[in-house]
Amino acid sequence: MCLESNYKKEPKCLHRMENTSDGKEVGKINRFILDPETQEVTHVVVEKGWLLSEDKVVPFDKVRSVTEDKVVLNEDINDFNQLPPFEETHFIRADHNDVGPGGNLVYQNTPAYYWYPTQRYPGYPAYGLAPYTWPPTETKQNIPANTIALKEGTNVMSSDGQHVGDVERLFVEPNSNRSTHFLISQGVFFKDHKLVSANWIRSVTEDKVQLNVPAKILERLPSYKDT
């Protein structure tokens, strides 16, 4: 997914590459944190690594500069690894009878990786007994309250209930970080692209952008071509 700073003049697309001020590559952008009320982009989520990837939340005001192929962060981010993860999973305790491995209580907000063996481990705590039941967990997103983590491929629905495309890019006004338009892709093999005004958005969730205009309005929009 990428994000352009201005769709009318000198578009700057924030491709998946994130770079620190010393030129060290740290990951690729995979989500944008959006305030659905103001349409402001408040943070970006950067995927670090490949096999054992970890998503980090970066405040958008920490971006120092943007070019066609990279994003450069401010110098005050000394250690990218110290940034908060996008999601954290914890065990939760339903009641005082929940006992974990070794007879320990499963306390709320205990990091999930503390317990062993893994879910449904056969024969725990002794061979021949019923499989061990994994304690319940909850997942928390480290993003501001009332914001949405928008990702590439999110469905876009018209006011008459039709799927009119999928989110591919956001266009942001550089001074306010407010999204002005977004690009949707249509079709499977031969994709068509349409530039849609953010003023047409009725609501935004993690898996759907709901518009306040019918599908026939989208059909009248000209195809978008990169210049």
N, C-alpha and C positions, 0 to 999 in steps of 0.2 A: 504494500500500500504506500502511496506517496501523497504529499501535501504541497500545494503550490502557494507561494506567497502573494501572487497577484495574477489573475487570469487575463487581464487586459494588456499588461505591459511587462515585458521581461519576466516571464513565468519562471519561478524557482521551485523545482520539484524536490521535496525532501524524500529522496529515495531511501531504501532500507539501510543505507550505510550511516553509522554514527561514529564520529571521530572526536577524540579529545584534542585539546589545544596543542599537545606535543606530537600530534600526527598518529597516535596509536589507535588502531581500529578496536572498537569495543563491542560492536554488535549491529543489529539491523532493526529498524522501526517496524513493529507489527500492529500497533494500535495507537489511536489518538483518544485522549480523555477530553470529552466535550461536555460543556455545560449546556443542556438542552434549552434552558430558558434564555440565555444570552447568546448562544451559538459560539461561545469563546472556547478555543482550545487551551486548556490549562496545563496539560502534561502530555508527554509521549511515552509509550512503553517500548523499551528496547530489548530485543531478544539477544542474549549473550550466549555464545557457544552453539554447538550443533547436536552432538549425541546426548549430552547432559545439559540441555539449554536451561537458562534462567532468565526470566523477564524482570527488568528493572524499570522503576518509574522515575522519569526525569522531568522536573518542572520545565515548562516551555520557556520560561524567562532565563533558563540556564543555557539556551542556544545562543552562541555568539555570532555565527555566520552560516550562510547557506550557499552552496554552489550546485551545479547540475548533478554532481556525483557524490557529494558528501555533506554532512552536517558537522559543524565544529562547535564543541561545547566551551563554556567559559572556563577560565583557568582556575576558578575557585573549586571546581570539582577535582580534588586531588586523587581520590580513590573511588573509581566507579563502582567497585564491589561493595562499598559502604552504602550505596543508595538502597532504598527499600525495595523489596520484591513486589511484583504486581499482585501476587496472591500468596497467602499463607494458610496452611491447613493445620488445624489443631484438633486433638481429641477433646470431647466434651463428656462430662460425667452426668449420667441420668439420675443416679441416686447413690447413697452410701454403700450399696451392695455391689457396685461395679468394681471389680478387682482386676488389676492388670497382671502381667507376668511377674512372678516372684511374690505375689500377694500384695502388690502395691496398688493403692487406689488410683483410678484414672481421673486425674484432676482436669478441670476445665482450663483451656488455653495452654495445655502442655503440647510442645511441638511434636508433630506426628512421628518424626524420625527417632524419637527416644525409645520406642517400644520394639521388641523383638520377641517372638518370631513374626513373620509376615501374616497377612490375612489368611484365615482358614488353614493354618498350618496343621497338617494331620498329626494326631497323636499327642498334641500338647495338652497338659504338661507332662504326660507319660504316654508311652506307646500303648495303643489299644483303646484309648479314651476317645470321646467325641472330638471332632475338630474344634480348634480354638475359634471363638467368635470375635471378630475385629470390633473394637469399641467404636461408637459413633463419632463422626468428625464433623467439623464445620469449616468452611473456607471463607476467608476474609480478603477483600480487595483493598489494597492500600492506595485508594484514590479519594479525593474530596467528596464529602457528602453531596448527594443530588447531582453527581456527574455520571456520564456514561462512557464505557470503554468501547469505542467504535472501531471495528476492524474491517479489513478488506473483505468484500463478498457479502456484507450485510444486505438482506433483502430490502428493496424499496417497493412500497405498496401505494397504489393510487387511492383516491377517496372512494372509488367504486369497487374496491376490493381486489384489483388486479395486480399481479406481480409485474412491475414495469422495468425491472432491472436490478443490478447489484452495485453497491458503492465501490468505486475504484479510486477516487481521489477527493481530497478536500481542497478548496481554495480559500485562502485566509488573507484578510486585510492586514498588512504588515504592522501598522501602528497599534492596532487594538487586539490583534490575534483572534479576531472574530471571523468565523467562516461566512463567506458571502455566497458561495456556490459549491456544488459538489458534482462530480462526474459519475454517471452511471453507465454500465456496460449492459448491452442487451444481446441475446442470442448465445449460441453455444460454439459453433464452428466459425461463423463469420460475424464477429461482434460489431455492433453499432454502438456509438457513444453519444450521449446527450448531456449537455450542461444544464443543470437544474438550479434554480435560485433557492437559497436557503430560506427565503420568505415563504416558500411553498411547503415547508415542513410543519406538520401538525404536532408530531411527537416523535421521540427517538428512544429506542430501547437497545439493548445489546444485540438483539437479533432482528430488529425491524426498524426501518425509517418509514413512518406513515406520513403521506402527503395530504394536502387539503385540496388537491385538484384531481379531476378524473383522468383516466388513461388517454382519452382522445386529445387532451391538451399536450401530453408528452409526445404523442405521435406527430404533432405539428412542429415540434422543435427541430431545428436543423441538426444534422450530424456534426459532432465536434471533431475538428482536426487539429492536431498539434501543429504549431507554427514555428 
